[in-house]
Amino acid sequence: MDAKHSRAGNRPQGPWLTQQRRHVLWAFFFISPWFIGFVILMLGPMLWSLWLSFTDYDPLVSNTEYVGLENYREAVADPRVRSALWNTLYFTVFYVPGTVLSGLGLAMMLTKVGKRSGNFFRTAFYVPNVAPAVAVGAMFLLLLNGQRGLVNQALGLFGIDGPSWLNDPAWIKPGIIMMMLWSVGTTVVILYAALRNVPVMLYEAALVDGASAWRRFRSITVPMISGSLFFVLVINTIAALQLFAEVYAMFFGEQETGAGTSAARFYVVYLFQQAFQFFNMGYASALAWLLFLVIGIITAVQILTSRRWVYYEGE
């Protein structure tokens, strides 16, 4: 027996199932429900829709014809896709900054009230987020009614003749933005938690140095909560690009009427119509993957630009 085998034979053989391996196995066991659910309910349908995007598939017809990139070419040339994408981007550009700024303002106001009042207002701000989307759409149909709506009645008290929020194409998207800003509660809660974690000693040191309120906000508050600001910016952008339920309930629940519906036809609304109204599943799948690409590009840009303004204490 050579020296190599002699050393191998003299090496102590421990148990195969060590404590570290046991911890790894338990970790896999506990995440297995999520993993199984992800594969069956998320990854599987995504891969199936990717395949459908290259086919002419109608669920009412048994045969499926492979058409290659034809669905994507049709989507790029479709004027309704461009119109729906423009409506979605318009909404996103105004809704996301409005949500972040109003959420930050409300969160900063919550830091000035007592603990009991803060808990009450946090709950009050968050309640709209748990309301059903269809109910929210129905409620704003009444609030934004051009003749008897509460919003126009309130404007009338100041001598302002309110617009036709639901019929005038120029005012439909501003009305939708106003509706969605109503559910700013998630952003408020996240930013309020971030503000509570800013060290008080930083503000005290700034006061000693004579820093103004704006300087304290710009040099202390914003950098210290920049991670949370970046998070709400990303999630609100993704949510805005996928807006569907409230708009569909308001304008497309029964039948499209008038030119106003073209101003309210957002990208996911048009995708839904192609899939479940016209049963163009292949074309709808291509639209879904194009939206996935758009969201991926915008999120990547946000991540790259965040390196210039997001501050992390560990860095």
N, C-alpha and C positions, 0 to 999 in steps of 0.2 A: 504494500500500500504506500503510495507516494505521500509527500508532505501535505499536498493540497487536500487530498481526501482525509488525511489524518486530522487536519485542522477542522474540516467540516464535520467530522464525526465527533470531535470534542466540543463543538459549539453547543451551548445549551438551547434546547428546543422548547420555547414557550408555547402557551396555548394559542391556537389560531384566532379565537374570538377574544381579542384583547379589549380593554375598556374603551380605547379610542375607536376601534372598529364597531364596538357595540353602540357607541354614541352615534356614529355615522349611520348605522342601520336603523336606529330609532328615528333619526332625522329624516331619512328617506321614507320611513313608514308614515310619519306624521304629515309629510308634504305630498304623499301619494294621492290622497283625494283631490287636492288641487291640481296635481299633474294630470291625473286621469280626466278630470273635468275639462282642463285646458285642451287636451288632445281631442277629446270627443266633441266638446261644445264650441271650441274656438279654432284650433289649428285645423281640424278636419274640415269644417265648413269653409274656412279661408282657402284651403287648397282646392276644394271642390269649386268654389266660386272662381278661382283663378283658371281652372280648366274650362268652366262655362264661358268665361270671357272670350275664349277662342272658338266658341261654337255658336250656332244659331239654334238655341234651345227654347222650346215652348212646352211648358208642363202639360198642356192639353193635347199635345201631339207626341206620339211614342218615339219617333225618330229624332236623332240629334246630329246635326250636320256641322262638321269642322269647317270654319271659315277663316282661320288664321287671325291676322291682325285687322280684319275688316271692321269689327266692332269698334276698335280704337280709332281707325280712320274715320268712321262715321261720327264718332263722338267729337273728334277734333273739328269736323266740318259742320256739326249741328249748331245752328244759331241759337237754339233754345238752351243748349249746354253752356254756351258763352254767356247768355243772358242770366242763367241761373247762377253761374260761377261769379259773375259781376255782382249780383244781388248779395250773394254770400260774403264776398270779400268786402263789399260796402258795409254790410252789417258788422263784420268782424273788426274792421278798422275803427269804427266808432264805438262799438259795444265793449271791446276789451279794455281800452283805456278808461272808458267811463266806469266800468265795473271796478277796476283796480283803484282808481282815484276815489270814487265814492266809498268803496269798501275801506280804504285806508282812512278816509276822513271819519267815517262812523266808528272804526276801531279806535282811533285816537280819542274820539269823544267818550268812548266807553272807559278808557283808562282814567278819565277825570271823575267818574262817578264812583259811588260806594260799591262794595262787594255785592250786596243784595240787589241793588238797582242794576249793576252790571250783569248779573245772572239773568234778571228779567229781560233786559233789552237784548242780550245775546239770543235768548230763546225767541223773543219777538222777531228779531231780524232773520232767524233761521227758519221759522215756521213756513214762509212762502216756498222754501225749497222742497218741502215734503208734500206740497199740494199737488194733486194730479195735473199733468200737463193739459189735458182736455178741459178740466175745470178752469184752469188759468186762462186758456184761450176763450172759453165761453164768457168768463167774467170780463175780460177786456173787450169783447164784442159789445158789451153793455157800456163799459166805461168810455170807449172811444167812439161811440155812436155820434155821427156828425150833428144830429138834431137834438137828441135827448140824453146824450152821454154826459156823465158826471164831469169829465175833464173839460169839455166845452162849456158846461154850465159854470165851472169854477173860473174859466178864462173870461166868461161874460161878466162876472162880478167886477173885473178890472177894465171893462169896456173893450175886450179883445174878442173879435169874431173868430172862433175856433175853426180850423180847417176840417175837411171831410177825411178823417184819418183812415177810413176803411175803403174809400172809393177813389180818392185822388192818388194817382201813382206817385206823385211827388212827396206825399206825406205818409204813404204806407210803411216804408222802411223806418222812418223816424218813429212812427207809432209802435212798430215791432221792437225797436231798440228801447223805447220807454217801457214797454211791457216786460222785457227781459231784465232790465235794470231793477225791476221790482224784486227779483230773487237774487239779491246780492249777498245773502246771508252766509254762504259758505266762505266767500272771500273775507267777510268781516270776521268770522270766527278764527280763520287761519292767521290773519294779520294781527288780531287782538292777542292771540297767544304769543306771536313773535314779539310784539311790543312789550308784553309783560316780562319777557326774558332779557330785555336790554338792561344792562347794569346801571343802577341809579347813580353810582359814583361817577360815571362819565358825565352825566348831566350836572352833578354838583361841581365837578372840576371845571366844566365849561362856564357855569355861572360865576365861579370865582374869577375866571379869566375875562369875564365881561361879554361873553358871546350872546348874541341876540337870539330870539326864539327861532327865526329862520335859519341862522347859522347852526344852532343845535339840531334842528330838523335835518338840514342838508349834510352836516358833517358827522352826526352821531346816529340819528334815527334811521335814515335811509341806508347807510352802510351796514348797520347792525341787523336790519331786517331784510337785506337785499336777497338773501336766499329764499325767504318766504315770498317776496315780491316776484322773484323769478318763477317760483313754483305756481303761483296763482296766474301769472301771465301765460304760462304754457298751458295749464289745464283749461283756462277760460278761452284761449285761442282754439284749442281742439274742440271744445264744446260749441263754440260759435260756428265753426266750419261744419258741424254736424247738426245744426239746428233743424228740427223737423216737427215735433209733435204739436207745439203751440201754434205754429204757423199753419199747419195742415188743418187743425181743428177750427181755426178762425176763417180760413179762406177756401179750403178744398174739401170740407167735410161732406158736402152734398154735391155741388155742381159748380164748375167754373163759370163765373159771370163777369163780363166787362173787362176793360183793359187793366183794371187794378190787380187782377190775379197774376198777370205777367210780372208785375213789380214784386209780388209776394212769392213767386215761384223760386224757392231756394234750391240749392243743388240736390240736397237729399230728398226734397219733395219731388223733384223731377225724376230722381233715381227710383223712388218708391212708385211713382206713376208708371214708369216703364216696366217695373218688375211685376206689380200686382194689379195694375189697371189694364195695361196692354199686353202683359205676359211676355215681354221681351227679356227673358231672364239672362240670355247671353249678353245683350247690350247693357242691361242694368249691372251685370257683374263687371263689365269693362268700366262703366262709370264709377263703380265702387273702388276699383283698383286705381283709377286715375285720381280719385279723391284721397286715397291712401298715399299716393305719391305726393300730392300737393301738401298734405298734412306733414308728411315726412320731411319735405324740403323746408317748409316754414319752421318746423321744430328744430331742424338741424341749424338753420340760420340763427334762431334764438339761442341755441346752446353755444354756438361759436361766438356770438356777440356778448354773451353773458360773462365771458372771461374778462371783459373790460370793466364791468361795473358790479359784479356779484362778489361779495366779500365773505370768506369763511374763516372762522376764528382759528382753525387748525393750520391755515396756510401762512 
